[in-house]
């Protein structure tokens, strides 16, 4: 019989499974077949940096990234007395993610066309000009230039 060779690299899950199998068969491994049995060595205390559980012993909720704090800061700069509902914040967050994705995709394709592997401010600038309409593109360009010069100095 001929074996079929898989040309794709193994997934992370497959790699972890094969690693665990190797550990089980190794002498001194944690599997049923390996190890000396008897007393276990004392485990070292976990580092203070990794906190898996909260005060009550419950697991912490995974952090979700969002633009909401930045949206809120800009809103307060423009209209200090105005608030925003959670649903409206979700819509704004989706809007920003969508625009970010479009700009990144366009800038990446421009970089590919120019045969460069680096995304520079020039590619981002061109992507903004191509994607945003008229006056909005001009304002975005001036704000971007201001941000880059502030970052550089």
Secondary structure, 3 states (H helix, E strand, C coil): CCCCCCCCCCCHHHHHHHHHHHHHHCCCCCCCCCCCCCCCCCCCCCCCCCCCECCCCCECCCCCCCCHHHHHHHHHHHCCCCCCCHHHHHHHHHHHHHHHHHHHHHHHHHHHHCCCCCCCHHHHHHHHHHHCCHHHHHHHHHHHHHHHHHHHC
